[in-house]
Amino acid sequence: MTETVCELEQLPEQLDDGFVYRFAAMHSPCELRIETDDPRLAEEAGRAVAAEALRIEKTYSRYRPDSVIGRINAAAGTPVRVDNETRSLIDFADRAWRLSGGRFDITSGVLRRIWRFDGSDKVPSRADIAACRPLIGWGKVRWLSGEITLGEGQEIDFGGFGKEYAVDCAVNRLRGLTDRACLVNFGGDLRVTGPRQDGQRWRVGIEDTDRPGEMAGRLELNDGALTTSGDARRFLLRDGIRYSHILDPRTARPVKDPPRSVTVAAPTCIEAGFISTLAMLHGRRAERFLKQEGIASWCVR
């Protein structure tokens, strides 16, 4: 999870059907859309959503030494007892690792040291990959009764679901403020509180991976969340070979032939994010995986 500045001083912008409150957090453009004619409610709700995004970012950013993740990673093998919220997130990561057969692994962030999708054509050597692999593996971590102990040189990173969790937290906070129809969107990962005031569904555009700004299609959402995972813009190209930024922790290498993007619908954003990421990690078998699991989804090749 990258660290950015979340600005809380904006005012909501009025729309034909309510207000939109925009801000930046977690290195992403974020917004709340709320169907109300009350600007004070729109501002209160917008600030609450932005504050929740900032709280999650400060608490779980891997870039902050004072964050929970920073303290765990700096413990160098010493056991660290965590609070209940962090415990629930690590429990989620543990279940995700088991359900995914090791494909979804919060210790795999160390791969960013050798795989840099920065527009260059630099591919890590076999020696670099071999040196990194011993640091990866949730099975090497001791996690018991709210206490975590990392293996030597290991780190954890909630980047695989932190933004999605922040969306869910923001929605939960909104429900304590208002019963008005709302949509929370953090960098394309979104969730709605229910149908629109007129009973219509929310209409959400799916971006065309080949034509930024253009829509490949539209989905309708009555409740729950949508997330999109993809590699359309982050990849390496060397000697005619395209290397996806979707990395398999089991091999420390890019997955082969994943879709350009996968969009998934689920009751919560953290669930949708896990499924869309897992589908990408299945590479060329992504569509087969989604179909076998009966998951509402949209794949772009």
PLY file of the C-alpha trace (Angstrom):
ply
format ascii 1.0
element vertex 301
property float x
property float y
property float z
element edge 300
property int vertex1
property int vertex2
end_header
0.00 0.00 0.00
1.64 3.23 -1.12
1.56 6.37 0.97
0.01 9.59 -0.29
-1.40 12.73 1.23
-5.14 12.73 1.83
-6.52 16.27 1.71
-9.64 16.87 3.84
-10.36 20.51 2.98
-12.26 20.10 -0.28
-15.89 21.01 -0.66
-18.33 18.68 -2.40
-19.27 19.43 -5.99
-22.97 19.54 -6.78
-24.34 17.23 -9.48
-27.80 16.85 -10.98
-28.53 13.93 -8.66
-26.55 14.84 -5.55
-22.94 15.63 -4.72
-19.48 14.23 -5.36
-16.61 14.64 -2.90
-13.17 14.03 -4.44
-9.79 13.55 -2.77
-6.55 11.60 -3.16
-5.40 8.74 -0.93
-3.38 5.53 -1.26
-1.82 6.89 -4.46
-5.26 6.87 -6.11
-8.03 9.28 -7.07
-10.92 8.71 -4.68
-14.49 9.89 -4.51
-17.79 9.64 -2.71
-21.03 10.11 -4.64
-24.04 10.74 -2.44
-27.62 11.32 -3.49
-28.72 14.23 -1.32
-29.66 17.87 -1.75
-28.01 18.79 1.58
-24.48 20.18 1.03
-23.67 19.93 4.73
-24.45 16.21 4.77
-22.41 15.74 1.58
-19.42 17.49 3.15
-19.71 15.57 6.43
-19.98 12.27 4.59
-17.11 13.14 2.24
-14.80 14.09 5.09
-15.72 10.91 6.96
-14.87 8.76 3.93
-11.58 10.60 3.35
-10.65 10.34 7.02
-11.23 6.60 6.95
-9.03 6.25 3.87
-6.29 8.22 5.61
-6.61 6.12 8.77
-6.16 2.87 6.90
-3.25 4.28 4.93
-1.42 5.53 8.02
-2.07 2.30 9.89
-1.02 -0.17 7.20
1.33 1.60 4.77
4.53 -0.36 4.29
6.34 2.95 3.76
5.74 4.25 7.29
8.04 2.94 10.04
5.38 3.90 12.60
2.62 1.87 10.90
1.57 -1.58 12.10
3.17 -3.10 9.01
6.33 -1.06 9.56
6.65 -2.32 13.13
6.07 -5.94 12.16
8.61 -5.79 9.33
11.19 -4.11 11.56
10.83 -6.70 14.32
13.45 -8.94 12.65
11.96 -12.23 13.80
10.76 -11.00 17.19
7.11 -11.83 17.95
4.70 -8.90 17.59
1.23 -8.88 19.19
-1.34 -7.05 17.09
-4.67 -5.33 17.74
-8.03 -6.87 16.85
-8.42 -5.05 13.52
-4.98 -6.15 12.33
-5.66 -9.64 13.61
-8.80 -9.88 11.45
-6.85 -8.72 8.39
-4.05 -11.21 8.95
-6.65 -13.94 9.45
-8.13 -12.90 6.09
-4.68 -13.07 4.46
-4.11 -16.51 6.00
-7.42 -17.81 4.60
-6.69 -16.24 1.21
-3.29 -17.95 1.08
-4.84 -21.33 1.86
-7.79 -20.95 -0.52
-5.52 -19.80 -3.34
-3.04 -22.65 -3.00
-0.29 -20.16 -2.14
-0.94 -17.81 -5.06
-2.13 -14.98 -2.77
0.71 -14.35 -0.33
1.30 -11.19 1.74
5.02 -12.01 2.02
5.52 -11.64 -1.75
6.00 -7.85 -1.66
9.76 -8.39 -1.51
9.59 -9.23 -5.22
9.33 -5.49 -5.96
13.05 -5.33 -5.14
13.93 -7.25 -8.29
10.90 -6.77 -10.56
10.60 -3.06 -11.38
7.82 -2.28 -13.81
9.12 1.21 -14.50
9.00 1.30 -18.28
12.42 -0.29 -18.72
13.14 -3.73 -20.19
15.20 -4.96 -17.23
14.35 -8.55 -16.32
15.87 -10.01 -13.12
18.53 -12.65 -13.47
18.02 -16.20 -12.31
20.41 -15.46 -9.45
18.32 -12.46 -8.35
15.16 -14.57 -8.37
16.85 -17.41 -6.51
18.08 -15.01 -3.83
14.58 -13.59 -3.32
12.61 -16.82 -3.16
13.66 -17.86 0.39
12.06 -14.65 1.68
8.64 -15.56 0.26
6.15 -17.92 1.83
3.36 -17.33 4.32
3.90 -20.88 5.50
7.21 -19.74 7.00
5.46 -17.18 9.20
4.36 -18.06 12.72
0.84 -16.72 13.27
-0.89 -17.81 16.45
-3.43 -16.19 18.78
-2.85 -12.64 17.57
0.95 -12.84 17.59
3.01 -12.82 14.41
6.65 -13.80 13.96
8.25 -13.39 10.54
10.99 -15.59 9.22
14.48 -14.17 8.73
14.44 -11.35 6.17
10.70 -11.62 5.57
8.23 -8.75 5.24
4.48 -8.55 4.92
2.45 -6.12 2.84
-1.31 -5.48 2.76
-1.11 -3.88 -0.69
-3.10 -6.76 -2.18
-6.25 -5.81 -0.28
-5.62 -2.62 1.72
-7.43 -0.24 -0.64
-10.39 -2.59 -0.93
-10.57 -2.91 2.86
-10.54 0.89 3.12
-13.57 1.06 0.79
-15.46 -1.36 3.04
-14.52 0.63 6.14
-15.68 3.85 4.48
-19.04 2.28 3.57
-19.51 1.05 7.14
-18.81 4.53 8.44
-21.26 6.06 5.96
-24.02 3.77 7.15
-23.63 5.29 10.61
-24.14 8.77 9.16
-26.89 8.51 6.55
-29.32 6.25 4.78
-28.90 8.14 1.50
-27.65 6.18 -1.53
-23.86 6.36 -1.78
-21.05 5.08 -3.99
-17.46 4.95 -2.69
-14.75 4.64 -5.34
-11.05 4.36 -4.45
-9.01 4.12 -7.63
-11.58 2.02 -9.47
-12.37 -0.29 -6.55
-15.88 0.61 -5.47
-18.87 -0.29 -3.38
-22.41 1.05 -3.13
-24.65 1.21 -0.07
-27.71 0.06 -1.99
-29.90 1.04 -4.95
-30.23 4.65 -6.00
-32.99 6.81 -4.54
-35.16 6.28 -7.63
-34.74 2.51 -7.33
-32.41 2.31 -10.33
-29.10 0.50 -10.34
-25.76 2.28 -10.33
-24.12 2.17 -13.77
-20.36 1.59 -13.74
-18.10 1.83 -16.79
-15.35 -0.70 -17.55
-12.36 1.05 -19.10
-11.04 -0.11 -22.46
-7.50 -1.39 -21.86
-6.37 -0.32 -25.34
-7.99 3.13 -25.32
-7.61 4.92 -21.97
-10.63 7.02 -21.18
-12.89 4.93 -23.41
-15.38 2.39 -22.06
-15.29 -1.28 -23.08
-18.67 -1.84 -21.46
-20.92 -0.94 -18.57
-22.09 -2.95 -15.58
-25.07 -2.28 -13.33
-24.80 -2.58 -9.57
-27.65 -2.64 -7.08
-25.63 -3.47 -3.99
-22.16 -4.68 -3.06
-18.80 -4.06 -4.70
-16.82 -4.16 -7.94
-13.06 -4.35 -8.29
-10.75 -4.58 -11.29
-7.31 -6.19 -11.45
-5.16 -5.94 -14.55
-1.79 -5.47 -16.17
-2.68 -3.30 -19.16
-0.32 -0.50 -18.14
2.34 -2.17 -16.00
4.52 -4.72 -17.71
8.00 -5.31 -19.12
8.67 -5.89 -22.80
11.98 -7.48 -23.76
12.97 -9.32 -26.92
9.33 -9.46 -27.95
8.25 -11.11 -24.68
5.70 -9.37 -22.48
6.21 -9.82 -18.73
3.09 -9.15 -16.65
3.41 -7.28 -13.34
1.16 -9.98 -11.83
3.75 -12.10 -10.01
3.24 -15.65 -8.79
4.75 -15.94 -5.27
5.35 -19.65 -5.81
7.75 -19.05 -8.70
8.76 -15.40 -8.10
8.01 -14.84 -11.79
5.19 -13.21 -13.79
2.13 -15.33 -14.46
1.80 -16.44 -18.06
-0.78 -14.89 -20.36
-3.18 -13.31 -17.84
-6.18 -11.28 -19.05
-5.59 -7.57 -19.59
-8.13 -6.99 -16.82
-10.63 -8.84 -14.66
-13.61 -7.12 -13.02
-15.46 -8.99 -10.28
-18.68 -8.34 -8.36
-18.98 -9.48 -4.73
-20.77 -8.44 -1.53
-17.71 -6.61 -0.17
-14.79 -4.89 -1.81
-12.16 -6.98 -0.04
-13.82 -10.17 -1.33
-14.09 -8.82 -4.88
-10.46 -7.70 -4.81
-9.22 -11.08 -3.64
-11.18 -12.90 -6.37
-10.13 -10.55 -9.19
-6.48 -10.81 -8.13
-6.71 -14.58 -7.81
-8.23 -14.81 -11.28
-5.27 -12.86 -12.69
-2.91 -15.20 -10.86
-4.47 -18.10 -12.78
-3.03 -16.57 -15.96
-4.45 -18.01 -19.17
-6.87 -20.10 -17.07
-8.48 -17.06 -15.46
-11.77 -17.28 -17.32
-12.03 -21.01 -16.64
-11.45 -20.41 -12.92
-14.14 -17.70 -12.74
-16.64 -19.83 -14.67
-16.02 -22.91 -12.51
-16.55 -20.83 -9.36
-19.72 -19.23 -10.75
-18.42 -15.72 -10.14
-20.01 -12.66 -11.70
-17.14 -11.16 -13.69
-15.94 -9.39 -16.84
-12.63 -10.34 -18.49
-10.80 -8.32 -21.14
-8.11 -10.04 -23.22
0 1
1 2
2 3
3 4
4 5
5 6
6 7
7 8
8 9
9 10
10 11
11 12
12 13
13 14
14 15
15 16
16 17
17 18
18 19
19 20
20 21
21 22
22 23
23 24
24 25
25 26
26 27
27 28
28 29
29 30
30 31
31 32
32 33
33 34
34 35
35 36
36 37
37 38
38 39
39 40
40 41
41 42
42 43
43 44
44 45
45 46
46 47
47 48
48 49
49 50
50 51
51 52
52 53
53 54
54 55
55 56
56 57
57 58
58 59
59 60
60 61
61 62
62 63
63 64
64 65
65 66
66 67
67 68
68 69
69 70
70 71
71 72
72 73
73 74
74 75
75 76
76 77
77 78
78 79
79 80
80 81
81 82
82 83
83 84
84 85
85 86
86 87
87 88
88 89
89 90
90 91
91 92
92 93
93 94
94 95
95 96
96 97
97 98
98 99
99 100
100 101
101 102
102 103
103 104
104 105
105 106
106 107
107 108
108 109
109 110
110 111
111 112
112 113
113 114
114 115
115 116
116 117
117 118
118 119
119 120
120 121
121 122
122 123
123 124
124 125
125 126
126 127
127 128
128 129
129 130
130 131
131 132
132 133
133 134
134 135
135 136
136 137
137 138
138 139
139 140
140 141
141 142
142 143
143 144
144 145
145 146
146 147
147 148
148 149
149 150
150 151
151 152
152 153
153 154
154 155
155 156
156 157
157 158
158 159
159 160
160 161
161 162
162 163
163 164
164 165
165 166
166 167
167 168
168 169
169 170
170 171
171 172
172 173
173 174
174 175
175 176
176 177
177 178
178 179
179 180
180 181
181 182
182 183
183 184
184 185
185 186
186 187
187 188
188 189
189 190
190 191
191 192
192 193
193 194
194 195
195 196
196 197
197 198
198 199
199 200
200 201
201 202
202 203
203 204
204 205
205 206
206 207
207 208
208 209
209 210
210 211
211 212
212 213
213 214
214 215
215 216
216 217
217 218
218 219
219 220
220 221
221 222
222 223
223 224
224 225
225 226
226 227
227 228
228 229
229 230
230 231
231 232
232 233
233 234
234 235
235 236
236 237
237 238
238 239
239 240
240 241
241 242
242 243
243 244
244 245
245 246
246 247
247 248
248 249
249 250
250 251
251 252
252 253
253 254
254 255
255 256
256 257
257 258
258 259
259 260
260 261
261 262
262 263
263 264
264 265
265 266
266 267
267 268
268 269
269 270
270 271
271 272
272 273
273 274
274 275
275 276
276 277
277 278
278 279
279 280
280 281
281 282
282 283
283 284
284 285
285 286
286 287
287 288
288 289
289 290
290 291
291 292
292 293
293 294
294 295
295 296
296 297
297 298
298 299
299 300
